Amino acid sequence: KLAQDADDESSAALIGDRMRVHEKTAWMLRAMLPR
């Protein structure tokens, strides 16, 4: 949000990409946990 408000699209894209990687990794780790 802050990067978008400052018209810093490259930082916003970088942060968005990093968040997607973290969300995917967290999903994979949760999927491997025993139930």
C-alpha positions as CSV (number, residue, x, y, z in Angstrom):
1,K,0.0,0.0,0.0
2,L,2.8,2.5,0.9
3,A,4.7,1.7,-2.3
4,Q,1.6,2.2,-4.4
5,D,0.8,5.5,-2.6
6,A,4.3,6.7,-3.4
7,D,4.0,5.6,-7.1
8,D,6.8,3.1,-6.6
9,E,5.5,0.3,-8.8
10,S,8.7,-1.6,-8.9
11,S,8.8,-2.0,-5.1
12,A,5.1,-2.8,-5.0
13,A,5.7,-5.6,-7.6
14,L,8.7,-6.9,-5.7
15,I,6.8,-7.0,-2.4
16,G,3.8,-8.7,-4.1
17,D,6.0,-11.4,-5.6
18,R,7.7,-12.0,-2.3
19,M,4.4,-12.3,-0.5
20,R,3.2,-14.9,-3.1
21,V,6.3,-17.0,-2.5
22,H,5.8,-16.9,1.2
23,E,2.1,-17.8,1.0
24,K,2.9,-20.7,-1.3
25,T,5.7,-21.9,1.0
26,A,3.4,-21.7,4.1
27,W,0.7,-23.6,2.2
28,M,3.2,-26.4,1.3
29,L,4.5,-26.6,4.9
30,R,0.9,-26.7,6.3
31,A,0.1,-29.5,3.8
32,M,3.0,-31.6,5.1
33,L,1.9,-31.4,8.8
34,P,0.4,-34.5,10.2
35,R,-3.3,-34.2,11.0
